[in-house]
Amino acid sequence: MNSDHPSRLNIYIIMGCSSCGSGSGGTPSGCGDKGNCSTGGCNKRNTYDWISVMDIHDPTEFKVVEVSFKKGARKDFFHNDSYTHAETGDEVMVETDGGMDCGLITLSGELVRAQMKKKKVKLERVTLKIIRKANHRDKEKLQEARSLEKPTLVRARVIARTLGLDMKIGDIEYQADKRKATFYYTAEGRVDFRELVRSYAKEFKVKVEMRQIGARQESARIGGIGSCGRELCCSTWLSDFQSVNTAAARYQNIAINQTKLSGQCGRLKCCLNYELDTYMDALKHFPKGVDYVKTKKGKAALIKTDIFKGLMFYAYLGEKTRGPIVALDKERVKEIQKMNKEGELPDELVDRIAQMAIEMAQEKEIEYEDVTGEIELPELQKKRRNNKKKKPSNRSGNKPKGQQPKGQQPKGQQNGSQKPKGEGASDNKPNQGGNKKRKPNPRNNNNKPKQNTEGKPEAPNAGNKQNAEGKPANKRRPNKRRNNNKKPNSGPKPNEGGEKKSDV
């Protein structure tokens, strides 16, 4: 975009959304849409003057232009004389009934003729004209007037409530010269606001004009976000409002929920009419008067209709409950309707023969390919797989002595007649039932012969002796450090002769 064009520089001053903020030299840093913001944040009800962008000279140019006020909230047509040199995108000062106002030219040339034809505005009704281009001081006055609108709106609502009038002040628009203010309000019926106008003129010291608008026009002026997440259609591109009723929702199989069907204005959403014509065209191919059909199994009722898939859902009516829902093609419903008119009853809702023929036609033979020998695993993967199956072995390679599987006891302890094969424990201390068995340490040197108190080595079978009670000693080798430090909790202590002490 060429930012050096003199007729384009003034556009960037009114850009309000954050994505279109002015950069260096007045060039917009955002969308750069020449004042016609695609998101509607900079202007409302935007129009794109594509003829003026092409820079085509028209010797028979149409001398009427469209001017937008308050960022598209209001638009009007004015005569544009040649001495003004005003083009699309320029801010101009225009004539009004009671002074001057500042606006933005949005359309010019032949597009204005088409716009006037659409809005049914005759050329004879256009009497006001453009005075000149707006200068810096005019724009400052316009900003001062816009800053007065919000506090005036709050005060105006308080005065209307004080007078007890059944009305709502929706918006206020000041002229650029601050001589006149237009109050837009909504009301259910006629309101006598003569006393209200006197109060406003006395309070705000301006000429007051009261203009009644509908709820949809109020939403269009204020703007907002709809339930779809987008800006309201009426505040961005929708210029004419058509009547909407609940029949549009019924034709589209939408549940009649007043909360979901209502828009920001409290009326039915305008978008209910957008796809209504498509639904009406599709419904022409569906049979009529088929709310109930008869078969040999009984009477079936229409539950719902899928318009775009061409399906109608029926269910058999029982005495207390209804049967399962069956989806029928609209052509099948036409056949059943024709049979019922002729006095015939089909066996079922679904034509089993036709359905089986369709299923057989849709079946495809599944072919298999022999891939034997084509896919082989690498040798490395086979070795790794075999290694995983091997069980871990002991470091020494030998099973430690005295270790028994869990849940098994030595033969000597089971029968009580055979002696354990392991090297015996000490004769002086009996086996404690509360002590936990410890696994033998394979690092211990078991081949080293044990020495007695006299310094002589013990015999290999010294551990097979029995204690004083006649029971075989513990098989495992006791830990001397642990037995010396830990005293037994309970049980009698044997004396040197192996006999128990008795209390007298």
C-alpha positions in Angstrom: 0.0 0.0 0.0 1.3 3.5 -0.9 1.3 5.5 2.3 2.4 8.7 0.5 -1.0 9.3 -1.2 -2.5 12.4 0.4 -6.0 11.1 0.3 -5.1 8.0 2.3 -3.2 9.6 5.2 -6.3 10.8 7.2 -7.7 7.3 7.3 -5.2 6.0 9.8 -6.1 8.5 12.5 -9.5 7.0 13.3 -8.2 3.4 13.4 -9.2 2.1 16.8 -8.4 -1.6 17.1 -5.1 -2.8 18.4 -4.1 -4.7 15.3 -4.4 -1.6 13.1 -2.4 0.8 15.2 -0.5 3.5 13.3 3.1 2.9 12.8 5.9 5.2 11.6 4.9 7.7 8.9 1.1 7.0 9.5 1.3 3.5 7.9 -0.9 1.1 9.8 1.0 -1.7 11.4 -1.9 -4.1 11.3 -4.3 -5.1 8.5 -3.9 -1.9 6.4 -7.3 -2.2 4.9 -7.6 1.5 3.9 -10.1 2.3 6.7 -12.4 -0.6 5.8 -11.3 -2.9 8.7 -12.2 -6.6 8.0 -12.8 -7.3 11.6 -15.2 -4.4 12.1 -13.2 -3.0 15.0 -12.3 0.2 13.2 -15.6 0.9 11.5 -19.1 -0.5 11.3 -21.0 -1.7 8.2 -17.8 -1.2 6.1 -18.0 -0.8 2.3 -15.1 -1.3 -0.1 -14.8 1.3 -2.9 -12.9 -0.9 -5.4 -13.4 1.6 -8.3 -11.5 4.4 -6.5 -8.6 2.0 -5.7 -8.2 1.2 -9.4 -7.7 5.0 -10.2 -9.9 4.9 -13.2 -10.9 8.4 -14.5 -14.6 8.7 -15.0 -15.6 11.8 -17.1 -19.3 11.4 -16.1 -18.7 10.9 -12.4 -21.6 10.7 -10.1 -21.5 13.8 -7.8 -23.0 12.2 -4.7 -21.0 10.4 -2.0 -21.8 8.3 1.0 -20.5 9.7 4.3 -20.3 7.7 7.5 -20.6 9.1 11.0 -19.4 7.8 14.4 -17.5 4.9 12.8 -20.4 3.6 10.7 -23.2 4.0 13.3 -25.0 6.3 10.8 -24.6 6.9 7.1 -26.1 9.5 4.8 -25.7 10.9 1.2 -24.3 14.3 0.3 -23.5 16.3 -2.8 -19.7 16.5 -3.5 -18.8 19.5 -5.6 -15.6 19.5 -7.6 -14.0 22.4 -5.7 -13.8 20.3 -2.5 -11.4 17.7 -4.1 -12.7 15.1 -1.6 -12.2 11.4 -2.3 -13.0 8.1 -0.7 -11.3 7.9 2.7 -11.2 11.7 3.4 -12.7 13.2 6.5 -15.0 16.1 5.5 -17.2 18.7 7.1 -20.8 18.5 5.9 -24.0 20.5 6.3 -26.7 19.6 8.8 -30.0 21.1 9.8 -28.5 22.9 12.7 -24.8 23.4 12.0 -21.9 21.2 10.8 -20.8 17.7 11.3 -17.6 15.7 10.6 -17.7 12.4 8.7 -15.7 10.0 6.6 -16.4 9.4 2.9 -16.9 5.6 2.4 -18.2 5.4 -1.2 -18.1 7.6 -4.3 -18.9 7.3 -8.0 -21.2 4.7 -9.5 -21.1 2.5 -6.3 -23.1 5.3 -4.6 -25.8 5.1 -7.3 -26.1 1.3 -6.6 -26.2 1.9 -2.8 -29.0 4.5 -3.2 -31.0 2.1 -5.3 -30.6 -0.6 -2.6 -31.7 1.7 0.2 -34.4 3.2 -2.0 -33.2 6.8 -1.7 -34.1 9.1 -4.5 -31.7 11.7 -5.9 -34.2 14.5 -5.2 -34.1 13.8 -1.5 -30.3 14.5 -1.3 -30.2 18.2 -0.5 -27.2 18.7 1.8 -23.6 18.9 0.5 -20.0 18.7 1.6 -18.4 22.0 2.7 -14.7 21.2 2.8 -12.2 18.8 4.0 -11.7 18.6 7.8 -8.6 20.2 9.2 -6.8 19.5 12.4 -8.9 21.7 14.6 -12.1 20.1 13.3 -10.8 16.7 14.3 -10.0 17.9 17.8 -13.5 19.3 18.3 -14.9 15.9 17.1 -12.9 14.1 19.7 -14.0 16.5 22.4 -17.6 15.9 21.4 -17.1 12.1 21.5 -15.7 12.3 25.0 -18.9 14.0 26.3 -21.2 11.2 25.1 -20.6 8.6 27.9 -21.1 10.9 30.9 -24.1 12.4 29.1 -25.6 9.0 28.6 -25.3 8.1 32.3 -26.8 11.4 33.4 -29.6 11.1 30.8 -30.7 7.7 32.1 -30.9 9.1 35.7 -33.1 11.9 34.6 -35.4 9.6 32.7 -35.7 7.3 35.7 -36.4 10.2 37.9 -39.4 11.3 35.7 -40.7 7.8 35.8 -40.7 7.2 32.0 -40.9 3.7 30.7 -38.0 4.1 28.2 -34.3 3.2 27.9 -31.7 5.6 26.5 -29.5 3.4 24.4 -27.0 5.8 22.7 -26.1 9.5 22.3 -24.5 11.2 19.3 -23.1 14.7 19.5 -22.5 16.8 16.4 -18.9 17.8 15.8 -19.7 21.5 16.6 -21.3 20.4 20.0 -24.5 22.4 19.2 -26.8 19.4 18.9 -27.2 16.0 20.6 -29.3 13.1 19.3 -30.7 10.8 22.0 -31.6 7.3 20.8 -34.0 5.4 23.0 -36.2 2.2 23.0 -39.7 1.9 24.4 -42.5 -0.5 24.1 -45.1 2.1 23.3 -45.5 5.8 22.9 -43.8 8.0 25.4 -44.6 11.6 26.3 -41.1 13.1 26.7 -41.8 16.8 26.4 -40.8 17.3 30.0 -37.8 15.1 29.5 -36.6 17.3 26.5 -36.8 20.4 28.7 -34.8 18.8 31.4 -32.1 17.6 28.9 -31.8 21.1 27.3 -31.5 22.7 30.7 -28.9 20.1 31.9 -26.7 19.8 28.8 -27.1 23.2 27.2 -27.5 21.8 23.7 -30.3 21.3 21.1 -32.0 18.0 21.9 -33.4 15.5 19.3 -35.2 12.4 20.5 -35.2 9.4 18.1 -36.9 6.1 18.8 -35.3 3.0 17.5 -36.0 -0.8 17.8 -34.1 -3.3 19.8 -32.2 -4.6 16.8 -31.1 -1.1 15.8 -29.9 -0.5 19.3 -27.7 -3.6 19.2 -26.4 -2.5 15.8 -25.3 0.9 17.2 -23.8 -0.5 20.4 -22.2 -3.7 18.9 -21.1 -6.8 20.8 -20.2 -10.5 20.5 -22.7 -13.1 19.5 -23.0 -16.6 20.8 -21.0 -17.8 17.8 -18.0 -15.9 19.0 -18.1 -13.3 16.2 -19.1 -9.7 16.1 -22.8 -9.1 15.7 -24.0 -9.2 12.1 -26.2 -6.1 12.5 -23.2 -4.0 13.6 -20.8 -5.2 10.9 -22.5 -5.9 7.6 -26.3 -6.5 8.0 -28.1 -3.4 6.9 -31.8 -4.5 6.5 -33.7 -6.5 9.2 -36.2 -9.1 8.1 -38.9 -10.6 10.3 -37.9 -13.8 12.0 -40.4 -16.3 13.6 -40.2 -19.7 15.2 -41.3 -21.4 12.0 -37.8 -20.9 10.7 -36.5 -23.0 13.7 -39.0 -25.7 13.1 -38.2 -26.1 9.5 -34.5 -26.6 10.4 -35.3 -29.1 13.2 -34.0 -26.8 15.9 -35.3 -27.1 19.5 -37.6 -24.3 20.5 -35.5 -22.8 23.3 -36.2 -19.2 23.7 -32.9 -18.6 25.5 -30.7 -20.1 22.8 -32.7 -18.7 19.9 -32.6 -15.1 21.2 -29.8 -12.7 20.4 -28.2 -9.8 22.2 -31.3 -7.6 21.4 -33.7 -10.1 23.0 -35.3 -10.9 19.7 -35.0 -14.1 17.6 -31.6 -14.3 15.9 -31.4 -13.0 12.4 -29.2 -15.9 11.4 -32.2 -18.2 11.6 -33.1 -16.9 8.1 -29.7 -17.5 6.5 -30.1 -21.2 5.7 -33.9 -21.3 5.7 -34.1 -21.3 1.8 -31.7 -24.3 1.6 -33.8 -26.3 4.0 -37.0 -25.3 2.2 -35.6 -26.6 -1.1 -34.5 -29.9 0.5 -37.9 -30.4 2.1 -39.6 -30.4 -1.3 -38.2 -33.8 -2.1 -39.6 -35.4 1.1 -43.1 -37.0 1.1 -45.9 -35.2 3.0 -48.5 -36.6 5.3 -46.3 -39.5 6.5 -46.4 -38.8 10.2 -47.8 -42.3 10.7 -47.4 -45.4 8.4 -48.9 -48.9 8.8 -47.2 -52.3 8.5 -48.1 -55.9 9.4 -46.2 -55.5 12.6 -48.1 -52.5 13.6 -48.3 -48.7 13.3 -45.1 -46.6 13.2 -44.8 -42.9 14.0 -42.3 -40.4 12.6 -39.7 -39.4 15.2 -37.4 -37.0 13.4 -36.1 -36.2 9.9 -32.5 -35.7 8.7 -33.0 -33.4 5.9 -29.6 -33.4 4.2 -29.0 -37.1 4.6 -32.5 -37.9 3.3 -33.4 -40.1 6.2 -36.7 -40.4 8.2 -36.7 -42.1 11.6 -39.7 -44.2 12.6 -40.6 -46.3 15.6 -43.4 -48.8 16.2 -46.1 -47.7 18.7 -46.7 -50.2 21.5 -49.3 -50.2 24.3 -47.0 -48.6 26.8 -43.7 -48.1 25.2 -42.5 -47.6 21.6 -40.2 -49.9 19.8 -36.7 -49.3 18.5 -36.1 -46.4 16.1 -35.5 -47.4 12.4 -33.9 -45.1 9.9 -35.6 -45.2 6.5 -34.7 -43.6 3.2 -37.2 -41.1 1.8 -37.8 -43.3 -1.2 -38.7 -46.3 1.0 -41.2 -44.1 2.9 -42.8 -43.1 -0.4 -43.2 -46.8 -1.3 -44.9 -47.5 2.1 -47.1 -44.5 1.6 -48.2 -45.7 -1.8 -48.9 -49.2 -0.5 -51.0 -47.9 2.4 -53.1 -45.8 -0.1 -53.7 -49.0 -2.1 -54.8 -50.9 1.0 -51.6 -53.0 1.2 -49.4 -53.4 4.3 -45.6 -54.2 4.0 -44.2 -56.9 6.2 -41.7 -54.5 7.9 -40.5 -51.0 7.7 -37.2 -52.1 6.2 -37.2 -54.0 3.0 -35.0 -57.0 3.9 -34.5 -58.3 0.4 -33.3 -54.9 -0.9 -31.1 -54.4 2.1 -29.4 -57.8 1.6 -28.8 -57.0 -2.1 -27.2 -53.7 -1.2 -25.0 -55.4 1.5 -23.9 -58.1 -0.9 -23.0 -55.5 -3.5 -21.0 -53.5 -1.1 -19.0 -56.5 0.2 -15.5 -56.8 -1.1 -13.4 -59.9 -1.2 -10.4 -59.7 1.2 -7.2 -60.9 -0.5 -4.2 -62.2 1.5 -0.6 -62.2 0.3 2.0 -64.8 1.3 4.9 -62.9 2.9 6.7 -66.0 4.1 10.5 -65.5 3.8 10.2 -61.9 2.8 10.4 -60.5 6.3 13.1 -61.8 8.6 14.5 -60.4 11.8 18.2 -59.5 12.0 20.5 -61.9 13.8 21.3 -59.3 16.4 17.7 -59.1 17.5 17.4 -62.9 17.7 20.4 -63.1 20.0 19.0 -60.4 22.3 15.7 -62.2 22.4 17.4 -65.5 23.5 19.5 -63.7 26.1 16.4 -62.4 27.7 15.1 -65.9 28.3 18.2 -67.0 30.3 17.8 -67.0 34.1 20.4 -65.0 36.1 23.0 -67.3 37.8 25.0 -66.9 41.1 28.2 -65.0 41.0 30.2 -68.0 42.4 28.4 -70.4 40.2 27.6 -72.8 43.2 24.6 -72.9 45.3 25.3 -71.8 48.8 25.3 -74.4 51.5 22.4 -74.6 53.9 20.0 -72.7 51.5 16.6 -74.3 51.2 13.7 -73.3 49.0 10.9 -71.3 50.7 8.2 -73.4 52.3 10.6 -76.4 52.8 12.5 -77.5 55.9 15.4 -79.9 56.2 14.6 -83.6 56.5 15.8 -83.7 60.1 13.4 -81.1 61.2 10.4 -82.7 59.4 10.8 -86.2 60.8 12.7 -85.5 63.9 14.9 -88.6 63.5 17.5 -87.5 61.0 20.2 -85.1 61.7 20.7 -82.0 59.5 23.6 -82.1 57.1 24.8 -78.6 57.5 27.5 -77.6 60.0 25.9 -77.3 63.4 25.2 -74.3 65.5 26.4 -73.6 69.0 25.4 -76.1 71.8 25.1 -73.5 74.5 22.2 -71.4 73.0 19.0 -72.8 71.7 17.3 -71.7 68.5 15.0 -68.7 69.1 11.7 -68.9 67.3 11.4 -65.1 67.1 14.7 -64.6 65.3 14.5 -64.3 61.6 16.6 -66.6 59.4 19.4 -65.0 57.6 20.7 -66.2 54.3 24.3 -67.4 54.4 26.8 -65.1 52.8 28.6 -66.8 50.0 31.7 -64.7 50.6 32.3 -66.4 54.0 35.0 -68.9 54.0 33.1 -72.1 55.0 36.1 -74.4 54.3 38.1 -73.0 57.2 37.8 -75.4 60.2 36.4 -73.9 63.4 38.4 -73.9 66.6 37.1 -74.7 70.1 38.0 -72.9 73.3 41.2 -75.0 73.7 42.5 -73.8 70.3 42.0 -77.2 68.6 40.1 -77.5 65.4 36.7 -79.1 65.6 35.6 -82.2 63.8 33.7 -81.9 60.6 30.6 -83.5 62.2 30.6 -81.4 65.3 27.6 -79.4 64.2 25.4 -82.5 64.3 25.1 -82.7 68.0 21.8 -82.4 69.8 20.9 -79.9 72.4 19.8 -80.7 76.0 16.1 -81.1 74.9 17.0 -83.8 72.4 16.2 -81.7 69.4 18.6 -81.2 66.6 20.5 -78.0 66.6 19.8 -75.2 64.0 21.2 -76.0 60.6 22.6 -72.6 59.7 25.7 -71.2 61.2 24.9 -68.5 63.7 26.3 -65.0 63.5 28.5 -64.5 66.6 28.4 -60.7 66.5 24.6 -60.7 66.3 24.1 -63.3 69.1 26.5 -61.6 71.4 24.9 -58.2 71.1 21.3 -59.3 71.1 19.8 -61.0 74.2 16.9 -63.4 74.0 13.5 -61.9 74.8 11.9 -64.9 76.4 12.5 -68.6 77.3 14.6 -70.3 79.9 18.4 -70.2 79.8 20.2 -73.6 79.9 23.0 -74.1 82.5 26.3 -75.7 81.8 25.0 -79.2 82.2 22.2 -78.6 79.7 19.5 -78.8 82.3 16.8 -76.1 82.9 16.6 -74.2 86.1 13.3 -74.7 87.9 11.7 -72.2 90.3 10.9 -73.6 93.7 
